[in-house]
Amino acid sequence: MIIKKSAAITALSLIVLMSAVSGTAGAVPAGSKNKSKATAPVEQNTPVSPTIEALIAKENAVPLKAGEIKILYVNDKKSNPDETLSISYMPYRFSSTNEAAQKLSSLSGKSLLIPASLPEDYKLQDVVLNPVLPMFFSTEYKALRDQIKAKAQAAGKKVISQSLKWSDTETSITYLRNGERAILKSAPAYTLPEGVTLAQLPGDQDENLTINGVESVYTVFGPHHGDLKVQLVWSSADGGTDYKLTSTKNTAQTKAELEAIVTSLIAQ
């Protein structure tokens, strides 16, 4: 069994509430990225003035290829008063777990965890590999912003962009059954900075579980999570990776069946 006793759990069912922090998030939440299509990059739009829209369009004229990440900065206080970055990228998408596992290994040197057993009739929809982007409150994000801002000012440009190297990977594996979705996600764990707290959304109900010696959190969602019904969250033994298994509201999955999926995970 690959799952061992876990370190502290990062409660992915919770939202981040910022205190004394402003700006647009510098990393796209995993759930949002998973909705992206292979024909269009995932984007976070920086508010812009109509007068510089043409410059932005010029910077974005060349479509991104799978694996490419672009950072765009608007050097204009009126259009970008919070001096935020706009980050877009094209994820890798696969219809085979074997192909996805090979790509994940080449990108991050990690193995792809997949269920060895699933409830009857579930079929793989896709595997999506997303880059790990700097959170807007992180030191990395601020250093990146300052770097590209200085570059824009030195060149006298109102709009500037540059590529960002793919450094780590988040994974999302989606299985379908008659309109139901079961999604298994993994992402590097992160430490919340000073001034950031976690808060539970109204209506969410958490339950602490131990699955084969692994500490986990089972959440039944309230009305603020779209079509998601429940999730299980746990961490790797070394605390370096967070995992999340979700199912949709019209699913027939029980808590025991979700637990069974978790305990069947193997490395691809």
Secondary structure, 3 states (H helix, E strand, C coil): CCCCCCCCCCCCCCEEEECCCCCCCCCCCHHHHHCCCCCCCECCCCCCCHHHHHHHHHHCCCCCCCCCEEEEEECCCCCCCCCCEEEEECCEEECCHHHHHHHHHHHHCCCCEEECCCCCCCEEEEEEEEECCCCCCCHHHHHHHHHHHHHHHHHCCCEEEEECCCCCEEEEEEEEECCEEEEEEEEECCCCCCCEEEECCCCCEEEEEEECCEEEEEEECCCCCCCEEEEEEEECCCCCEEEEEEEECCCCCCHHHHHHHHHCEEEC
